[in-house]
Amino acid sequence: MKKWIKLTLYSLLGILIIGSITFLTWSQFTYKPTKEALSLVDDKKDEGNIVFGEKDAKVGVVFYQGAKVEAEAYS
């Protein structure tokens, strides 16, 4: 009976370690903008934010990036 418990605990530990390594590896990858998209966009950096359009515009949209996509990839 002790062998069964030991095998189960080692199996669970192995699954936990593999799952943790997989998650940490996955979390390091993001979706970056393509070179073509970066060459076509006309944007400005303003205090760390990416700004499109004219300064005297009366209406604007605030867009928050999400998931694992970098802000520049949305432009």
PADRENBA-956389 format. One record per atom (N, C-alpha, C, CB): residue in one letter; chain; atom name; z, y, x. Coordinates in nm, 3 decimals, always signed. Glycine has a CB too. Example, Ala and Ser with C-alpha at 12.3 -4.5 7.8 and 13.67 -1.06 7.14 Angstrom:
# PADRENBA-956389
+-----+-------+------+---------+---------+---------+
! res ! chain ! atom !       Z !       Y !       X !
+-----+-------+------+---------+---------+---------+
!   A !     A !    N !  +0.780 !  -0.569 !  +1.319 !
!   A !     A !   CA !  +0.780 !  -0.450 !  +1.230 !
!   A !     A !    C !  +0.780 !  -0.330 !  +1.320 !
!   A !     A !   CB !  +0.905 !  -0.447 !  +1.131 !
!   S !     A !    N !  +0.708 !  -0.225 !  +1.285 !
!   S !     A !   CA !  +0.714 !  -0.106 !  +1.367 !
!   S !     A !    C !  +0.787 !  +0.003 !  +1.290 !
!   S !     A !   CB !  +0.572 !  -0.060 !  +1.408 !
+-----+-------+------+---------+---------+---------+
***
This chain:
# PADRENBA-956389
+-----+-------+------+---------+---------+---------+
! res ! chain ! atom !       Z !       Y !       X !
+-----+-------+------+---------+---------+---------+
!   M !     A !    N !  +0.000 !  -0.120 !  +0.082 !
!   M !     A !   CA !  +0.000 !  +0.000 !  +0.000 !
!   M !     A !    C !  +0.000 !  +0.126 !  +0.086 !
!   M !     A !   CB !  +0.121 !  +0.000 !  -0.093 !
!   K !     A !    N !  +0.069 !  +0.123 !  +0.199 !
!   K !     A !   CA !  +0.074 !  +0.241 !  +0.285 !
!   K !     A !    C !  -0.062 !  +0.272 !  +0.346 !
!   K !     A !   CB !  +0.177 !  +0.220 !  +0.397 !
!   K !     A !    N !  -0.142 !  +0.167 !  +0.374 !
!   K !     A !   CA !  -0.276 !  +0.190 !  +0.427 !
!   K !     A !    C !  -0.361 !  +0.267 !  +0.326 !
!   K !     A !   CB !  -0.342 !  +0.057 !  +0.464 !
!   W !     A !    N !  -0.348 !  +0.233 !  +0.200 !
!   W !     A !   CA !  -0.425 !  +0.296 !  +0.094 !
!   W !     A !    C !  -0.390 !  +0.445 !  +0.084 !
!   W !     A !   CB !  -0.400 !  +0.226 !  -0.040 !
!   I !     A !    N !  -0.262 !  +0.478 !  +0.091 !
!   I !     A !   CA !  -0.217 !  +0.618 !  +0.083 !
!   I !     A !    C !  -0.266 !  +0.695 !  +0.205 !
!   I !     A !   CB !  -0.063 !  +0.626 !  +0.073 !
!   K !     A !    N !  -0.257 !  +0.635 !  +0.321 !
!   K !     A !   CA !  -0.301 !  +0.700 !  +0.445 !
!   K !     A !    C !  -0.452 !  +0.727 !  +0.439 !
!   K !     A !   CB !  -0.267 !  +0.612 !  +0.568 !
!   L !     A !    N !  -0.528 !  +0.629 !  +0.394 !
!   L !     A !   CA !  -0.673 !  +0.644 !  +0.383 !
!   L !     A !    C !  -0.709 !  +0.754 !  +0.283 !
!   L !     A !   CB !  -0.738 !  +0.511 !  +0.341 !
!   T !     A !    N !  -0.639 !  +0.759 !  +0.172 !
!   T !     A !   CA !  -0.663 !  +0.862 !  +0.071 !
!   T !     A !    C !  -0.632 !  +1.001 !  +0.125 !
!   T !     A !   CB !  -0.579 !  +0.834 !  -0.054 !
!   L !     A !    N !  -0.521 !  +1.016 !  +0.194 !
!   L !     A !   CA !  -0.483 !  +1.147 !  +0.249 !
!   L !     A !    C !  -0.582 !  +1.193 !  +0.356 !
!   L !     A !   CB !  -0.342 !  +1.141 !  +0.309 !
!   Y !     A !    N !  -0.624 !  +1.102 !  +0.443 !
!   Y !     A !   CA !  -0.723 !  +1.139 !  +0.545 !
!   Y !     A !    C !  -0.857 !  +1.175 !  +0.481 !
!   Y !     A !   CB !  -0.741 !  +1.023 !  +0.646 !
!   S !     A !    N !  -0.894 !  +1.104 !  +0.377 !
!   S !     A !   CA !  -1.019 !  +1.134 !  +0.307 !
!   S !     A !    C !  -1.013 !  +1.273 !  +0.243 !
!   S !     A !   CB !  -1.049 !  +1.028 !  +0.199 !
!   L !     A !    N !  -0.902 !  +1.304 !  +0.176 !
!   L !     A !   CA !  -0.886 !  +1.436 !  +0.115 !
!   L !     A !    C !  -0.885 !  +1.546 !  +0.220 !
!   L !     A !   CB !  -0.758 !  +1.440 !  +0.033 !
!   L !     A !    N !  -0.819 !  +1.522 !  +0.331 !
!   L !     A !   CA !  -0.816 !  +1.619 !  +0.440 !
!   L !     A !    C !  -0.956 !  +1.642 !  +0.495 !
!   L !     A !   CB !  -0.721 !  +1.572 !  +0.553 !
!   G !     A !    N !  -1.032 !  +1.535 !  +0.512 !
!   G !     A !   CA !  -1.170 !  +1.547 !  +0.561 !
!   G !     A !    C !  -1.257 !  +1.626 !  +0.465 !
!   G !     A !   CB !  -1.230 !  +1.409 !  +0.582 !
!   I !     A !    N !  -1.243 !  +1.599 !  +0.336 !
!   I !     A !   CA !  -1.320 !  +1.672 !  +0.235 !
!   I !     A !    C !  -1.282 !  +1.820 !  +0.236 !
!   I !     A !   CB !  -1.297 !  +1.612 !  +0.095 !
!   L !     A !    N !  -1.154 !  +1.849 !  +0.249 !
!   L !     A !   CA !  -1.108 !  +1.988 !  +0.254 !
!   L !     A !    C !  -1.162 !  +2.061 !  +0.377 !
!   L !     A !   CB !  -0.955 !  +1.993 !  +0.253 !
!   I !     A !    N !  -1.160 !  +1.996 !  +0.491 !
!   I !     A !   CA !  -1.210 !  +2.058 !  +0.614 !
!   I !     A !    C !  -1.361 !  +2.082 !  +0.605 !
!   I !     A !   CB !  -1.178 !  +1.970 !  +0.738 !
!   I !     A !    N !  -1.435 !  +1.982 !  +0.560 !
!   I !     A !   CA !  -1.580 !  +1.997 !  +0.547 !
!   I !     A !    C !  -1.614 !  +2.106 !  +0.445 !
!   I !     A !   CB !  -1.646 !  +1.863 !  +0.505 !
!   G !     A !    N !  -1.543 !  +2.110 !  +0.334 !
!   G !     A !   CA !  -1.566 !  +2.213 !  +0.233 !
!   G !     A !    C !  -1.537 !  +2.352 !  +0.287 !
!   G !     A !   CB !  -1.481 !  +2.187 !  +0.111 !
!   S !     A !    N !  -1.429 !  +2.366 !  +0.364 !
!   S !     A !   CA !  -1.393 !  +2.496 !  +0.421 !
!   S !     A !    C !  -1.498 !  +2.543 !  +0.521 !
!   S !     A !   CB !  -1.256 !  +2.489 !  +0.490 !
!   I !     A !    N !  -1.543 !  +2.454 !  +0.606 !
!   I !     A !   CA !  -1.645 !  +2.490 !  +0.705 !
!   I !     A !    C !  -1.775 !  +2.528 !  +0.636 !
!   I !     A !   CB !  -1.669 !  +2.373 !  +0.804 !
!   T !     A !    N !  -1.813 !  +2.452 !  +0.534 !
!   T !     A !   CA !  -1.935 !  +2.482 !  +0.459 !
!   T !     A !    C !  -1.926 !  +2.619 !  +0.392 !
!   T !     A !   CB !  -1.961 !  +2.374 !  +0.354 !
!   F !     A !    N !  -1.813 !  +2.649 !  +0.328 !
!   F !     A !   CA !  -1.797 !  +2.778 !  +0.262 !
!   F !     A !    C !  -1.800 !  +2.893 !  +0.362 !
!   F !     A !   CB !  -1.665 !  +2.781 !  +0.183 !
!   L !     A !    N !  -1.731 !  +2.879 !  +0.474 !
!   L !     A !   CA !  -1.729 !  +2.986 !  +0.574 !
!   L !     A !    C !  -1.867 !  +3.009 !  +0.632 !
!   L !     A !   CB !  -1.630 !  +2.953 !  +0.685 !
!   T !     A !    N !  -1.943 !  +2.903 !  +0.654 !
!   T !     A !   CA !  -2.080 !  +2.918 !  +0.704 !
!   T !     A !    C !  -2.168 !  +2.987 !  +0.601 !
!   T !     A !   CB !  -2.139 !  +2.781 !  +0.741 !
!   W !     A !    N !  -2.160 !  +2.945 !  +0.476 !
!   W !     A !   CA !  -2.240 !  +3.003 !  +0.368 !
!   W !     A !    C !  -2.208 !  +3.151 !  +0.348 !
!   W !     A !   CB !  -2.217 !  +2.926 !  +0.237 !
!   S !     A !    N !  -2.082 !  +3.188 !  +0.360 !
!   S !     A !   CA !  -2.042 !  +3.327 !  +0.334 !
!   S !     A !    C !  -2.091 !  +3.424 !  +0.442 !
!   S !     A !   CB !  -1.892 !  +3.335 !  +0.324 !
!   Q !     A !    N !  -2.137 !  +3.373 !  +0.555 !
!   Q !     A !   CA !  -2.183 !  +3.461 !  +0.663 !
!   Q !     A !    C !  -2.330 !  +3.501 !  +0.647 !
!   Q !     A !   CB !  -2.164 !  +3.392 !  +0.795 !
!   F !     A !    N !  -2.404 !  +3.434 !  +0.561 !
!   F !     A !   CA !  -2.545 !  +3.464 !  +0.543 !
!   F !     A !    C !  -2.566 !  +3.558 !  +0.425 !
!   F !     A !   CB !  -2.625 !  +3.334 !  +0.523 !
!   T !     A !    N !  -2.650 !  +3.662 !  +0.447 !
!   T !     A !   CA !  -2.682 !  +3.757 !  +0.341 !
!   T !     A !    C !  -2.833 !  +3.770 !  +0.329 !
!   T !     A !   CB !  -2.616 !  +3.895 !  +0.369 !
!   Y !     A !    N !  -2.877 !  +3.827 !  +0.218 !
!   Y !     A !   CA !  -3.019 !  +3.852 !  +0.197 !
!   Y !     A !    C !  -3.051 !  +3.990 !  +0.253 !
!   Y !     A !   CB !  -3.057 !  +3.843 !  +0.046 !
!   K !     A !    N !  -3.135 !  +3.993 !  +0.355 !
!   K !     A !   CA !  -3.170 !  +4.117 !  +0.423 !
!   K !     A !    C !  -3.304 !  +4.169 !  +0.370 !
!   K !     A !   CB !  -3.176 !  +4.095 !  +0.577 !
!   P !     A !    N !  -3.329 !  +4.298 !  +0.387 !
!   P !     A !   CA !  -3.458 !  +4.352 !  +0.343 !
!   P !     A !    C !  -3.570 !  +4.305 !  +0.435 !
!   P !     A !   CB !  -3.454 !  +4.507 !  +0.339 !
!   T !     A !    N !  -3.690 !  +4.294 !  +0.382 !
!   T !     A !   CA !  -3.804 !  +4.256 !  +0.465 !
!   T !     A !    C !  -3.854 !  +4.378 !  +0.542 !
!   T !     A !   CB !  -3.918 !  +4.195 !  +0.378 !
!   K !     A !    N !  -3.926 !  +4.354 !  +0.649 !
!   K !     A !   CA !  -3.980 !  +4.465 !  +0.729 !
!   K !     A !    C !  -4.079 !  +4.547 !  +0.647 !
!   K !     A !   CB !  -4.047 !  +4.412 !  +0.857 !
!   E !     A !    N !  -4.157 !  +4.479 !  +0.563 !
!   E !     A !   CA !  -4.254 !  +4.548 !  +0.479 !
!   E !     A !    C !  -4.184 !  +4.642 !  +0.380 !
!   E !     A !   CB !  -4.340 !  +4.447 !  +0.402 !
!   A !     A !    N !  -4.077 !  +4.597 !  +0.320 !
!   A !     A !   CA !  -4.004 !  +4.682 !  +0.225 !
!   A !     A !    C !  -3.943 !  +4.802 !  +0.295 !
!   A !     A !   CB !  -3.893 !  +4.600 !  +0.155 !
!   L !     A !    N !  -3.889 !  +4.782 !  +0.414 !
!   L !     A !   CA !  -3.829 !  +4.893 !  +0.488 !
!   L !     A !    C !  -3.934 !  +4.996 !  +0.529 !
!   L !     A !   CB !  -3.757 !  +4.842 !  +0.612 !
!   S !     A !    N !  -4.055 !  +4.952 !  +0.560 !
!   S !     A !   CA !  -4.159 !  +5.047 !  +0.602 !
!   S !     A !    C !  -4.212 !  +5.129 !  +0.484 !
!   S !     A !   CB !  -4.274 !  +4.973 !  +0.670 !
!   L !     A !    N !  -4.202 !  +5.079 !  +0.363 !
!   L !     A !   CA !  -4.256 !  +5.148 !  +0.246 !
!   L !     A !    C !  -4.158 !  +5.243 !  +0.179 !
!   L !     A !   CB !  -4.302 !  +5.049 !  +0.146 !
!   V !     A !    N !  -4.031 !  +5.229 !  +0.205 !
!   V !     A !   CA !  -3.931 !  +5.306 !  +0.132 !
!   V !     A !    C !  -3.906 !  +5.441 !  +0.201 !
!   V !     A !   CB !  -3.800 !  +5.226 !  +0.122 !
!   D !     A !    N !  -3.882 !  +5.543 !  +0.119 !
!   D !     A !   CA !  -3.850 !  +5.676 !  +0.169 !
!   D !     A !    C !  -3.708 !  +5.709 !  +0.122 !
!   D !     A !   CB !  -3.955 !  +5.785 !  +0.119 !
!   D !     A !    N !  -3.612 !  +5.682 !  +0.208 !
!   D !     A !   CA !  -3.472 !  +5.703 !  +0.169 !
!   D !     A !    C !  -3.401 !  +5.789 !  +0.273 !
!   D !     A !   CB !  -3.399 !  +5.569 !  +0.152 !
!   K !     A !    N !  -3.283 !  +5.834 !  +0.235 !
!   K !     A !   CA !  -3.200 !  +5.915 !  +0.325 !
!   K !     A !    C !  -3.059 !  +5.857 !  +0.324 !
!   K !     A !   CB !  -3.199 !  +6.065 !  +0.281 !
!   K !     A !    N !  -2.992 !  +5.868 !  +0.437 !
!   K !     A !   CA !  -2.851 !  +5.828 !  +0.444 !
!   K !     A !    C !  -2.766 !  +5.952 !  +0.421 !
!   K !     A !   CB !  -2.817 !  +5.759 !  +0.582 !
!   D !     A !    N !  -2.672 !  +5.942 !  +0.329 !
!   D !     A !   CA !  -2.583 !  +6.054 !  +0.297 !
!   D !     A !    C !  -2.441 !  +6.001 !  +0.295 !
!   D !     A !   CB !  -2.621 !  +6.120 !  +0.161 !
!   E !     A !    N !  -2.365 !  +6.030 !  +0.399 !
!   E !     A !   CA !  -2.225 !  +5.987 !  +0.410 !
!   E !     A !    C !  -2.211 !  +5.836 !  +0.394 !
!   E !     A !   CB !  -2.139 !  +6.058 !  +0.306 !
!   G !     A !    N !  -2.303 !  +5.762 !  +0.455 !
!   G !     A !   CA !  -2.296 !  +5.617 !  +0.449 !
!   G !     A !    C !  -2.362 !  +5.556 !  +0.327 !
!   G !     A !   CB !  -2.155 !  +5.575 !  +0.452 !
!   N !     A !    N !  -2.412 !  +5.639 !  +0.236 !
!   N !     A !   CA !  -2.480 !  +5.590 !  +0.115 !
!   N !     A !    C !  -2.630 !  +5.605 !  +0.132 !
!   N !     A !   CB !  -2.430 !  +5.666 !  -0.011 !
!   I !     A !    N !  -2.705 !  +5.522 !  +0.063 !
!   I !     A !   CA !  -2.850 !  +5.534 !  +0.063 !
!   I !     A !    C !  -2.889 !  +5.615 !  -0.059 !
!   I !     A !   CB !  -2.920 !  +5.393 !  +0.063 !
!   V !     A !    N !  -2.967 !  +5.722 !  -0.036 !
!   V !     A !   CA !  -3.001 !  +5.814 !  -0.145 !
!   V !     A !    C !  -3.153 !  +5.820 !  -0.158 !
!   V !     A !   CB !  -2.942 !  +5.956 !  -0.119 !
!   F !     A !    N !  -3.202 !  +5.809 !  -0.282 !
!   F !     A !   CA !  -3.344 !  +5.823 !  -0.312 !
!   F !     A !    C !  -3.363 !  +5.944 !  -0.402 !
!   F !     A !   CB !  -3.400 !  +5.694 !  -0.381 !
!   G !     A !    N !  -3.479 !  +6.005 !  -0.396 !
!   G !     A !   CA !  -3.511 !  +6.114 !  -0.488 !
!   G !     A !    C !  -3.476 !  +6.250 !  -0.432 !
!   G !     A !   CB !  -3.439 !  +6.094 !  -0.617 !
!   E !     A !    N !  -3.484 !  +6.348 !  -0.520 !
!   E !     A !   CA !  -3.461 !  +6.487 !  -0.483 !
!   E !     A !    C !  -3.316 !  +6.526 !  -0.503 !
!   E !     A !   CB !  -3.552 !  +6.580 !  -0.564 !
!   K !     A !    N !  -3.270 !  +6.625 !  -0.424 !
!   K !     A !   CA !  -3.131 !  +6.671 !  -0.436 !
!   K !     A !    C !  -3.106 !  +6.747 !  -0.565 !
!   K !     A !   CB !  -3.095 !  +6.758 !  -0.317 !
!   D !     A !    N !  -3.208 !  +6.814 !  -0.618 !
!   D !     A !   CA !  -3.188 !  +6.895 !  -0.739 !
!   D !     A !    C !  -3.210 !  +6.816 !  -0.869 !
!   D !     A !   CB !  -3.282 !  +7.014 !  -0.736 !
!   A !     A !    N !  -3.215 !  +6.686 !  -0.862 !
!   A !     A !   CA !  -3.234 !  +6.603 !  -0.982 !
!   A !     A !    C !  -3.111 !  +6.615 !  -1.073 !
!   A !     A !   CB !  -3.258 !  +6.454 !  -0.944 !
!   K !     A !    N !  -3.135 !  +6.620 !  -1.203 !
!   K !     A !   CA !  -3.026 !  +6.636 !  -1.300 !
!   K !     A !    C !  -2.966 !  +6.501 !  -1.343 !
!   K !     A !   CB !  -3.076 !  +6.711 !  -1.422 !
!   V !     A !    N !  -3.043 !  +6.395 !  -1.330 !
!   V !     A !   CA !  -2.998 !  +6.263 !  -1.374 !
!   V !     A !    C !  -3.006 !  +6.168 !  -1.255 !
!   V !     A !   CB !  -3.084 !  +6.210 !  -1.493 !
!   G !     A !    N !  -2.909 !  +6.081 !  -1.244 !
!   G !     A !   CA !  -2.908 !  +5.984 !  -1.136 !
!   G !     A !    C !  -2.853 !  +5.851 !  -1.181 !
!   G !     A !   CB !  -2.828 !  +6.037 !  -1.019 !
!   V !     A !    N !  -2.870 !  +5.753 !  -1.098 !
!   V !     A !   CA !  -2.820 !  +5.619 !  -1.125 !
!   V !     A !    C !  -2.735 !  +5.575 !  -1.007 !
!   V !     A !   CB !  -2.937 !  +5.518 !  -1.152 !
!   V !     A !    N !  -2.618 !  +5.525 !  -1.036 !
!   V !     A !   CA !  -2.533 !  +5.469 !  -0.931 !
!   V !     A !    C !  -2.552 !  +5.318 !  -0.936 !
!   V !     A !   CB !  -2.381 !  +5.510 !  -0.949 !
!   F !     A !    N !  -2.590 !  +5.260 !  -0.825 !
!   F !     A !   CA !  -2.619 !  +5.118 !  -0.819 !
!   F !     A !    C !  -2.528 !  +5.052 !  -0.717 !
!   F !     A !   CB !  -2.768 !  +5.092 !  -0.785 !
!   Y !     A !    N !  -2.452 !  +4.956 !  -0.760 !
!   Y !     A !   CA !  -2.364 !  +4.882 !  -0.670 !
!   Y !     A !    C !  -2.430 !  +4.751 !  -0.633 !
!   Y !     A !   CB !  -2.225 !  +4.858 !  -0.735 !
!   Q !     A !    N !  -2.434 !  +4.724 !  -0.504 !
!   Q !     A !   CA !  -2.492 !  +4.597 !  -0.461 !
!   Q !     A !    C !  -2.400 !  +4.482 !  -0.501 !
!   Q !     A !   CB !  -2.516 !  +4.596 !  -0.307 !
!   G !     A !    N !  -2.455 !  +4.366 !  -0.510 !
!   G !     A !   CA !  -2.375 !  +4.252 !  -0.551 !
!   G !     A !    C !  -2.417 !  +4.127 !  -0.479 !
!   G !     A !   CB !  -2.385 !  +4.232 !  -0.700 !
!   A !     A !    N !  -2.348 !  +4.021 !  -0.511 !
!   A !     A !   CA !  -2.372 !  +3.889 !  -0.453 !
!   A !     A !    C !  -2.368 !  +3.898 !  -0.301 !
!   A !     A !   CB !  -2.508 !  +3.832 !  -0.500 !
!   K !     A !    N !  -2.468 !  +3.846 !  -0.236 !
!   K !     A !   CA !  -2.471 !  +3.848 !  -0.090 !
!   K !     A !    C !  -2.595 !  +3.924 !  -0.043 !
!   K !     A !   CB !  -2.470 !  +3.705 !  -0.033 !
!   V !     A !    N !  -2.634 !  +4.027 !  -0.117 !
!   V !     A !   CA !  -2.753 !  +4.104 !  -0.086 !
!   V !     A !    C !  -2.711 !  +4.236 !  -0.023 !
!   V !     A !   CB !  -2.839 !  +4.127 !  -0.212 !
!   E !     A !    N !  -2.771 !  +4.267 !  +0.093 !
!   E !     A !   CA !  -2.740 !  +4.393 !  +0.159 !
!   E !     A !    C !  -2.800 !  +4.509 !  +0.080 !
!   E !     A !   CB !  -2.793 !  +4.394 !  +0.305 !
!   A !     A !    N !  -2.739 !  +4.625 !  +0.089 !
!   A !     A !   CA !  -2.781 !  +4.742 !  +0.011 !
!   A !     A !    C !  -2.926 !  +4.779 !  +0.038 !
!   A !     A !   CB !  -2.690 !  +4.861 !  +0.040 !
!   E !     A !    N !  -2.970 !  +4.770 !  +0.162 !
!   E !     A !   CA !  -3.107 !  +4.807 !  +0.198 !
!   E !     A !    C !  -3.209 !  +4.715 !  +0.134 !
!   E !     A !   CB !  -3.123 !  +4.805 !  +0.348 !
!   A !     A !    N !  -3.172 !  +4.594 !  +0.099 !
!   A !     A !   CA !  -3.266 !  +4.499 !  +0.039 !
!   A !     A !    C !  -3.305 !  +4.539 !  -0.102 !
!   A !     A !   CB !  -3.205 !  +4.359 !  +0.038 !
!   Y !     A !    N !  -3.224 !  +4.621 !  -0.169 !
!   Y !     A !   CA !  -3.257 !  +4.664 !  -0.304 !
!   Y !     A !    C !  -3.363 !  +4.773 !  -0.305 !
!   Y !     A !   CB !  -3.133 !  +4.714 !  -0.374 !
!   S !     A !    N !  -3.379 !  +4.844 !  -0.196 !
!   S !     A !   CA !  -3.475 !  +4.954 !  -0.192 !
!   S !     A !    C !  -3.614 !  +4.899 !  -0.180 !
!   S !     A !   CB !  -3.444 !  +5.050 !  -0.077 !
+-----+-------+------+---------+---------+---------+
***
